[in-house]
């Protein structure tokens, strides 16, 4: 299998798009199933057993909340 290149991408969504993606994600989590999403042109599959964490950052000008999934690649 060909190794994937390192990358870090971020994509902004409208409120309606974000709500739709979060609903699909929640449904997949409830069922313990993989979640598939396309980010900046690449399809990503989050395994059903991925580790989930929430990160909150604050500085003098704003705040940020990140939902993060991590898993080992095969």
OpenMM code with the backbone's topology and positions (N, CA, C; nanometers):
from openmm import Vec3, app, unit

residues = "UNK UNK UNK UNK UNK UNK UNK UNK UNK UNK UNK UNK UNK UNK UNK UNK UNK UNK UNK UNK UNK UNK UNK UNK UNK UNK UNK UNK UNK UNK UNK UNK UNK UNK UNK UNK UNK UNK UNK UNK UNK UNK UNK UNK UNK UNK UNK UNK UNK UNK UNK UNK UNK UNK UNK UNK UNK UNK UNK UNK UNK UNK UNK UNK UNK UNK UNK UNK UNK UNK UNK UNK UNK UNK".split()
positions = [
    Vec3(0.0844, -0.1180, 0.0000),
    Vec3(0.0000, 0.0000, 0.0000),
    Vec3(0.0890, 0.1245, 0.0000),
    Vec3(0.0553, 0.2218, -0.0806),
    Vec3(0.1320, 0.3437, -0.0942),
    Vec3(0.1127, 0.4334, 0.0289),
    Vec3(0.2232, 0.4842, 0.0843),
    Vec3(0.2154, 0.5722, 0.2019),
    Vec3(0.1533, 0.7058, 0.1627),
    Vec3(0.0687, 0.7576, 0.2519),
    Vec3(0.0052, 0.8866, 0.2267),
    Vec3(0.0967, 0.9984, 0.2731),
    Vec3(0.0907, 1.1117, 0.2029),
    Vec3(0.1716, 1.2280, 0.2376),
    Vec3(0.1159, 1.2940, 0.3635),
    Vec3(0.2059, 1.3511, 0.4427),
    Vec3(0.1620, 1.4301, 0.5576),
    Vec3(0.0847, 1.5515, 0.5073),
    Vec3(-0.0145, 1.5945, 0.5847),
    Vec3(-0.0906, 1.7132, 0.5469),
    Vec3(-0.1675, 1.7653, 0.6665),
    Vec3(-0.2034, 1.8906, 0.6594),
    Vec3(-0.2894, 1.9512, 0.7593),
    Vec3(-0.3796, 2.0486, 0.6846),
    Vec3(-0.5068, 2.0208, 0.6830),
    Vec3(-0.6037, 2.1021, 0.6098),
    Vec3(-0.7157, 2.1448, 0.7028),
    Vec3(-0.7726, 2.2573, 0.6744),
    Vec3(-0.8870, 2.3062, 0.7508),
    Vec3(-0.9899, 2.3561, 0.6513),
    Vec3(-1.1163, 2.3278, 0.6781),
    Vec3(-1.2245, 2.3682, 0.5881),
    Vec3(-1.3347, 2.4313, 0.6699),
    Vec3(-1.3795, 2.5476, 0.6283),
    Vec3(-1.4904, 2.6163, 0.6958),
    Vec3(-1.6219, 2.5750, 0.6301),
    Vec3(-1.7260, 2.5626, 0.7117),
    Vec3(-1.8589, 2.5246, 0.6638),
    Vec3(-1.9619, 2.6251, 0.7126),
    Vec3(-2.0724, 2.6330, 0.6405),
    Vec3(-2.1842, 2.7141, 0.6889),
    Vec3(-2.2437, 2.6454, 0.8113),
    Vec3(-2.3230, 2.7155, 0.8845),
    Vec3(-2.3879, 2.6568, 1.0026),
    Vec3(-2.4721, 2.5362, 0.9626),
    Vec3(-2.5469, 2.5462, 0.8542),
    Vec3(-2.6320, 2.4351, 0.8094),
    Vec3(-2.5473, 2.3146, 0.7679),
    Vec3(-2.4370, 2.3380, 0.6964),
    Vec3(-2.3492, 2.2283, 0.6564),
    Vec3(-2.2869, 2.1608, 0.7787),
    Vec3(-2.2437, 2.2414, 0.8745),
    Vec3(-2.1830, 2.1869, 0.9965),
    Vec3(-2.2836, 2.1012, 1.0722),
    Vec3(-2.4068, 2.1491, 1.0848),
    Vec3(-2.5106, 2.0737, 1.1559),
    Vec3(-2.5360, 1.9398, 1.0865),
    Vec3(-2.5410, 1.9407, 0.9546),
    Vec3(-2.5645, 1.8170, 0.8794),
    Vec3(-2.4507, 1.7168, 0.9008),
    Vec3(-2.3267, 1.7645, 0.8953),
    Vec3(-2.2123, 1.6754, 0.9154),
    Vec3(-2.2073, 1.6218, 1.0579),
    Vec3(-2.2376, 1.7074, 1.1559),
    Vec3(-2.2376, 1.6633, 1.2953),
    Vec3(-2.3475, 1.5598, 1.3210),
    Vec3(-2.4621, 1.5741, 1.2564),
    Vec3(-2.5697, 1.4744, 1.2712),
    Vec3(-2.5256, 1.3392, 1.2156),
    Vec3(-2.4631, 1.3413, 1.0971),
    Vec3(-2.4138, 1.2160, 1.0383),
    Vec3(-2.3073, 1.1533, 1.1274),
    Vec3(-2.2187, 1.2371, 1.1808),
    Vec3(-2.1137, 1.1887, 1.2700),
    Vec3(-2.1741, 1.1266, 1.3958),
    Vec3(-2.2701, 1.1951, 1.4569),
    Vec3(-2.3343, 1.1434, 1.5788),
    Vec3(-2.4021, 1.0096, 1.5513),
    Vec3(-2.4689, 0.9974, 1.4385),
    Vec3(-2.5346, 0.8708, 1.4036),
    Vec3(-2.4323, 0.7586, 1.3908),
    Vec3(-2.3188, 0.7866, 1.3237),
    Vec3(-2.2147, 0.6848, 1.3082),
    Vec3(-2.1561, 0.6464, 1.4439),
    Vec3(-2.1336, 0.7453, 1.5315),
    Vec3(-2.0811, 0.7168, 1.6655),
    Vec3(-2.1771, 0.6292, 1.7441),
    Vec3(-2.3064, 0.6616, 1.7387),
    Vec3(-2.4078, 0.5818, 1.8094),
    Vec3(-2.4056, 0.4359, 1.7656),
    Vec3(-2.3838, 0.4134, 1.6360),
    Vec3(-2.3846, 0.2778, 1.5821),
    Vec3(-2.2476, 0.2093, 1.5920),
    Vec3(-2.1426, 0.2844, 1.6308),
    Vec3(-2.0076, 0.2282, 1.6363),
    Vec3(-1.9513, 0.1994, 1.4985),
    Vec3(-1.9979, 0.2745, 1.4007),
    Vec3(-1.9568, 0.2526, 1.2623),
    Vec3(-1.8548, 0.3569, 1.2180),
    Vec3(-1.7794, 0.3284, 1.1120),
    Vec3(-1.6879, 0.4280, 1.0575),
    Vec3(-1.7654, 0.5490, 1.0056),
    Vec3(-1.6987, 0.6625, 1.0042),
    Vec3(-1.7570, 0.7860, 0.9514),
    Vec3(-1.6705, 0.8320, 0.8353),
    Vec3(-1.7322, 0.8564, 0.7219),
    Vec3(-1.6585, 0.8996, 0.6028),
    Vec3(-1.6919, 1.0446, 0.5729),
    Vec3(-1.5848, 1.1222, 0.5448),
    Vec3(-1.6018, 1.2637, 0.5138),
    Vec3(-1.4945, 1.3038, 0.4137),
    Vec3(-1.5243, 1.4016, 0.3306),
    Vec3(-1.4260, 1.4539, 0.2363),
    Vec3(-1.3780, 1.5889, 0.2883),
    Vec3(-1.2452, 1.6038, 0.3005),
    Vec3(-1.1856, 1.7281, 0.3483),
    Vec3(-1.0845, 1.7758, 0.2451),
    Vec3(-1.1075, 1.8943, 0.1913),
    Vec3(-1.0171, 1.9543, 0.0928),
    Vec3(-0.9826, 1.8559, -0.0184),
    Vec3(-1.0849, 1.7871, -0.0696),
    Vec3(-1.0674, 1.6988, -0.1842),
    Vec3(-1.0215, 1.5579, -0.1540),
    Vec3(-0.9962, 1.5246, -0.0281),
    Vec3(-0.9535, 1.3891, 0.0067),
    Vec3(-1.0562, 1.3236, 0.0978),
    Vec3(-1.0939, 1.1994, 0.0632),
    Vec3(-1.1881, 1.1245, 0.1454),
    Vec3(-1.1145, 1.0646, 0.2639),
    Vec3(-1.1727, 1.0823, 0.3824),
    Vec3(-1.1137, 1.0334, 0.5070),
    Vec3(-1.2167, 0.9445, 0.5752),
    Vec3(-1.1723, 0.8298, 0.6254),
    Vec3(-1.2599, 0.7406, 0.7005),
    Vec3(-1.2108, 0.7344, 0.8439),
    Vec3(-1.2977, 0.7728, 0.9369),
    Vec3(-1.2683, 0.7646, 1.0794),
    Vec3(-1.3220, 0.6309, 1.1278),
    Vec3(-1.2359, 0.5417, 1.1767),
    Vec3(-1.2835, 0.4109, 1.2221),
    Vec3(-1.3819, 0.4243, 1.3389),
    Vec3(-1.4684, 0.3266, 1.3541),
    Vec3(-1.5660, 0.3275, 1.4617),
    Vec3(-1.5042, 0.3235, 1.6000),
    Vec3(-1.3783, 0.2785, 1.6109),
    Vec3(-1.3118, 0.2697, 1.7415),
    Vec3(-1.2071, 0.3799, 1.7623),
    Vec3(-1.2144, 0.4873, 1.6846),
    Vec3(-1.1187, 0.5974, 1.6975),
    Vec3(-1.1317, 0.6642, 1.8344),
    Vec3(-1.0219, 0.7216, 1.8813),
    Vec3(-1.0199, 0.7943, 2.0083),
    Vec3(-1.0732, 0.9361, 1.9846),
    Vec3(-1.1590, 0.9838, 2.0729),
    Vec3(-1.2219, 1.1147, 2.0588),
    Vec3(-1.1791, 1.2046, 2.1737),
    Vec3(-1.1417, 1.3295, 2.1417),
    Vec3(-1.1078, 1.4270, 2.2453),
    Vec3(-1.1598, 1.5646, 2.2047),
    Vec3(-1.1738, 1.6510, 2.3035),
    Vec3(-1.2165, 1.7884, 2.2801),
    Vec3(-1.1086, 1.8797, 2.3355),
    Vec3(-1.0702, 1.9786, 2.2569),
    Vec3(-0.9662, 2.0739, 2.2975),
    Vec3(-1.0244, 2.2150, 2.2976),
    Vec3(-0.9953, 2.2910, 2.4016),
    Vec3(-1.0393, 2.4298, 2.4115),
    Vec3(-0.9167, 2.5179, 2.4288),
    Vec3(-0.9028, 2.6177, 2.3425),
    Vec3(-0.7930, 2.7137, 2.3497),
    Vec3(-0.8508, 2.8535, 2.3679),
    Vec3(-0.7814, 2.9332, 2.4469),
    Vec3(-0.8229, 3.0723, 2.4688),
    Vec3(-0.6984, 3.1594, 2.4680),
    Vec3(-0.7088, 3.2738, 2.4008),
    Vec3(-0.6024, 3.3731, 2.4077),
    Vec3(-0.6678, 3.5103, 2.4245),
    Vec3(-0.5910, 3.6159, 2.4165),
    Vec3(-0.6447, 3.7495, 2.4414),
    Vec3(-0.7471, 3.7973, 2.3411),
    Vec3(-0.7521, 3.7361, 2.2228),
    Vec3(-0.8426, 3.7859, 2.1188),
    Vec3(-0.9546, 3.6904, 2.0811),
    Vec3(-0.9534, 3.5678, 2.1323),
    Vec3(-1.0597, 3.4748, 2.0946),
    Vec3(-1.0436, 3.3387, 2.1585),
    Vec3(-1.1352, 3.2515, 2.1210),
    Vec3(-1.1364, 3.1147, 2.1724),
    Vec3(-1.1585, 3.0174, 2.0568),
    Vec3(-1.1203, 2.8930, 2.0807),
    Vec3(-1.1344, 2.7895, 1.9789),
    Vec3(-1.1691, 2.6581, 2.0476),
    Vec3(-1.2616, 2.5852, 1.9884),
    Vec3(-1.2995, 2.4529, 2.0377),
    Vec3(-1.2813, 2.3547, 1.9231),
    Vec3(-1.2041, 2.2492, 1.9463),
    Vec3(-1.1787, 2.1492, 1.8430),
    Vec3(-1.2264, 2.0123, 1.8896),
    Vec3(-1.2991, 1.9443, 1.8025),
    Vec3(-1.3340, 1.8046, 1.8233),
    Vec3(-1.2310, 1.7257, 1.7434),
    Vec3(-1.1633, 1.6328, 1.8076),
    Vec3(-1.0550, 1.5623, 1.7407),
    Vec3(-1.0698, 1.4117, 1.7550),
    Vec3(-1.0510, 1.3427, 1.6437),
    Vec3(-1.0477, 1.1968, 1.6423),
    Vec3(-0.9068, 1.1554, 1.6038),
    Vec3(-0.8556, 1.0514, 1.6688),
    Vec3(-0.7242, 0.9992, 1.6315),
    Vec3(-0.7302, 0.8479, 1.6270),
    Vec3(-0.6480, 0.7897, 1.5377),
    Vec3(-0.6423, 0.6458, 1.5220),
    Vec3(-0.5127, 0.6111, 1.4511),
    Vec3(-0.4720, 0.4870, 1.4675),
    Vec3(-0.3516, 0.4355, 1.4011),
    Vec3(-0.3873, 0.3940, 1.2593),
    Vec3(-0.2969, 0.4211, 1.1675),
    Vec3(-0.3163, 0.3751, 1.0301),
    Vec3(-0.2587, 0.2355, 1.0165),
    Vec3(-0.3115, 0.1636, 0.9221),
    Vec3(-0.2678, 0.0244, 0.9029),
    Vec3(-0.1657, 0.0156, 0.7938),
] * unit.nanometer
topology = app.Topology()
chain = topology.addChain("A")
for resn in residues:
    res = topology.addResidue(resn, chain)
    for name in ("N", "CA", "C"):
        topology.addAtom(name, app.Element.getBySymbol(name[0]), res)
